[in-house]
Amino acid sequence: MNNELTTDRVWSVLTTVLDPEFGVNIVDLGLIYDVAIEGAIVKVAMTLTSQACPAGEMLVGGVHAAVNEMPGVDDVRVELVWEPRWTPDMLTDAGREQLNFQR
């Protein structure tokens, strides 16, 4: 099995991190803005549904834990960004379906 560290694999692993309030993974919620790999360092730019999100620390910790378990990862750096501001338009189709969200 090929264990090459790729952004696609990181995105896939991030789908295992669930938002406890919504029960939907953070990728389908549209919280992940970017994934970059520099050697054995994975950088994740993400946001929260609001700056006062009570699950913020848990979600950032979940990203660290999930990505850190990947073969070839020596460090995970999560950057919380607030621009662009999260809106429900950032939900994926799967996220909309899971939340029964209509536009």
Sequence and secondary structure as in RCSB ss.txt:
>XXXX:A:sequence
MNNELTTDRVWSVLTTVLDPEFGVNIVDLGLIYDVAIEGAIVKVAMTLTSQACPAGEMLVGGVHAAVNEMPGVDD
VRVELVWEPRWTPDMLTDAGREQLNFQR
>XXXX:A:secstr
      HHHHHHHHTT B TTT SBTTTTT EEEEEEETTEEEEEE  SSTT TTHHHHHHHHHHHHHTSTT  E
EEEEE  SS   GGG  HHHHHHHT   
